Amino acid sequence: MSSGNESCLFENGSVSFFSCLVHVWEEWAGLGQLEDYLSFFEYLLWVFTPLAIVFILPFLIVIFLYLSILFLHVYKRKIQLREAYSNNLWDGARKTLATLWDGHGAIWHGFKLLLEVFSVIHGPQEECVKALRNGHLLGISPGGVREALFSDETYPLLWGKRKGFAQVAIDSKVPVIPMFTQNLREGFRSLGTLRFYRWVYERFRLPIAPIYGGFPVKFRTYLGDPIPYDPKLNAAELAEKVQQAVQALIDKHQKIPGNILRALLERFQRERKED
């Protein structure tokens, strides 16, 4: 203690014994490095805050979907739950908990209930043809998961040689209406441009590429002229015609490459009536 006190007096001149004691205690406890630790913590906060922000919104969307499905699952059994509560309060509480856990299991192993509510079908061509013949509108994304994960701000169409959607339209004898949503890639981005995620998907069909964003950019959806049913066209020819129509919408309504800041500022611009 005396050596520390002498060192304190030597370095700082004439100071009180109490001040020296505090100084020696700080050195012994390592508190002298506290400012360095705080500076390092601030640096980590500065680095990771933008990453946290861009991943929080997609995470919240997933949570919202989860809660929505859980609500629908409980609502679907509202009559049984109402009867249980009318008979016995605790019996109703037990059945409510059972319903919640049953809903959790259904959600964890699939989103079937949400798909049923919003009329989302699995995708076999027969089911699509049936829906169209029954007079329903049917939205199809020919690019599927591949385009959702691996397209970028240049808006390439990653359809490959897919023509099943065209065969559905031919079998149903209905027109095809091309559609494009402006600034979609500015609202949500993906790390699918990294080769590793593309390799994993192509090799194992695992869509593990992280999606980030949820930015409040301006979305505008444009519909092109309907492509009427033509019995002379085969599926490959119709698919090519639809792809050209969608590409024309992109060329007309989307600035390439897309820019998140510009898309945000477009929220404050008036929509052009001629579009």
N, C-alpha and C positions, 0 to 999 in steps of 0.2 A: 504494500500500500504506500509506503514511504517513497519507494523508487518511482511509483506512478505519480505521486504528488510532486516530487522533485522535477520529473519530466514535464509535468504540466506547468510548473512555475518557470521552468527554463524556456518553454516554447511560447508561453503566453504572457510572460512578464509577471507583474504583481497582481494576483487575483485572489479571491477569497478561497478559503479551504473548501467551502461547500461547492463552489464552482468546479474546483479541481476534482472533488469527489464525484461529481456528476460526470465529468469528462472521463475519468478513469472507468466509471461504471459503463458508460456507453461503449468504450473501447473493449471492455471485457465481454459485454453482451453482443458485440458485433453490430451495434446500432449505427455505427459510423458509415456502414454500407447501405443504410436504409434508402438514402436518396438514389443510389445506383439501382437498387431493386425496383424502386418506384418508377424510375426512368425506363427501365427495361419492360416493366408492366405496361406503361403507357405506349411503348413501341408495339408490343404485341396487340394491344387494344386497337391501335391505329391500323395495323395490318389486317386483323381478322374481322373488324367491324363490318366493312363492306361485304365480305364473304358471308357473314352471318345474316346480313340484311337480305341479300339476294336469295338465300336458301330458306329464310323464314316464311316468306309468303307462299311458296309451293307447299311447304309443310303445313301451314294453316289451312290451305285448300284441301289437303288430304284429310286433316282432322275434321273439317266441315263436311266433307263427303261421308266420313265415318259416322258422324253424329246424325246426318240426314238419313242414312240407311237404318241406323238404330231407331230413330223416331218412326220411320215407316214400318219397321218390323213390329214395334209396339202398337202403333195405330191399327195395323192389320188385325190385331187381336183385341181390339178395344171392347168388343161385346163380351168376350169371355172374361176379361178383367173386370168389367163393370158388374157382371153377375157375381164374380168372386168377392168383390168389395161389398156388395149388397148383402151377402150371406155372413161374411166374417171379415173383419178388418185385417187380421193377421193372415188369413188365407189369401186375401187379395194381395197383401204385401209379398207373400211367398211366391205367388204366381207372377207378380210383376218382376221380381228378381230373376225368376226362372226364365221369363220372357227376355229380359235384358241379356242374360248369359247365353240364351239360345240365339239371340240376335248377334251377339259378339262372335259366336262360333260360325254363324252363317256369313258374317262379314269377313272374318279372318280367312275363310276358305273360299270366298268368292263374293262378287257383287251382284248376284242374281236378282235380288229384290229391286235394287236401284235400276238395273237394266230393264226389268219388267215395267216399272212405273213410267220410265221415259221411253218405252217401246224400242229399246235397243236389242237387236237380235244377234245371234252368234255369228251369222254370216254365210251359211250354206246357200248356194245359188237357188235351191228350191224354195227356201224360206223367203228369200228376197223377191223372187218371182211371185210367190203367193201374196206377199204384202202389196206389191204393185197392182196385181190383178184385183185386189180387194179395194182399190181406190186410194191407198195411202201414198204419201210422199216418202221417198226413201233417199237418205243421204249416205253416200259411199265415199270413203277416202282411199283411192287406189294406191297411194303411197304407203298407207298403213304405218306400222311402227317404225319401219326403216326411215321413211321420210320425216316422221315426227322427231326422231332422235338425231338424225345425221344430216338433215338439211341445215342451212345456215342463213346468214343475212343476205346472201345473194339469191335466195329463193329458187334453188334448182328443183326440178320435178324429178323425184327419184321413184319412178313408176316401174322401171325395168321393162319387162315384156308382159306385164300383167294385162289381161284382157277379160277377166271374169266378169267385171262390172259391165263391160260392153255386151257380153253374152246375156246377162240378166236383162238389159234393156231390150235386146233383140227378141228374147223369148217372151217378154212381157208386152212387146209392141208399144212401147212408150217413148216419148222424147227424153233427151238428156239435157239438163240445165247446168251449164258450167258455173262454178262459184269460186270466188276468191275473197279472202279477208285481208285487208290491208294492215300492215304493221304487226302481223301475227308473230313474226320472229323477233320483234322488238319487245313484245309483251313477255315472251318466254324464250329463254336461250337454253342450249344444251351443251354439255361437254363431249358430245358425240363426235366432234371434229378431231378428237384425239384418237390416234390409231388403235390404241389398246381397246377402247370400248367398241370400236367397229369390228375388230378382230374377234372379240368375245361374242358379239352378236352373230356374226356370220358363221362362227365355228359352233357355238352352243345354243344359239337363239335365245340368249339371255339379255333382255333390255336393261342393263345396269347403268347406262350412261346417266349421270345426274342431270336433273333439270333445275334451272334456277330462274329467278325473275319474279313474275307477277307484277311487273311495272304497270302503272296506270296510264298506259299510252292510249292514243286514239285508235279505236278499231272501226273500220268501215267494211261492210260486206257487200260485194258487187256480184250481181247475177248477169251472166251473158245471155245471148240469144239462144233459145232452145234449139237443140239439134234434133230435128224430127226423125221419127222411125222411118227407115229406108230398107225394105227387104233385099235390096241389091247389095247392101254392105254386109261384109262378114265382121266377126268380132274384132279382128286385128285392125281392120280399116276404121271401124267406128272408134276404137280406143285411140288410134292416132289422131282422129279428128277431134275427139274430146280433149286430148292433151294439147293440141294446137290452140283450141279455144281457151283453155285455162291459161296457157302461156301468154296469149294475147291480153287477157285480163291483168296478168302480172305486169306485162310491159306497159300497159296503159295507166295503171293505178298505183304502182309501187316504185318508189325511188330506190335504185340499186347502187351501192349496197345500202341496206337498211341501217338506220342510226337511231339509237334509243332516245337521245336528247331531242332530235328533230321530231320523233314520234310523240314525245311528251308535249312539245310546244304546239303540235297540231291540235291538241285538245282545245286550244284557245282560238283556233281559226274557224271561220265560218265554212260550212260544207258547201262545196261547189255544186250548184244545182244542175249544171250540165252533165255531171258525172252520174 
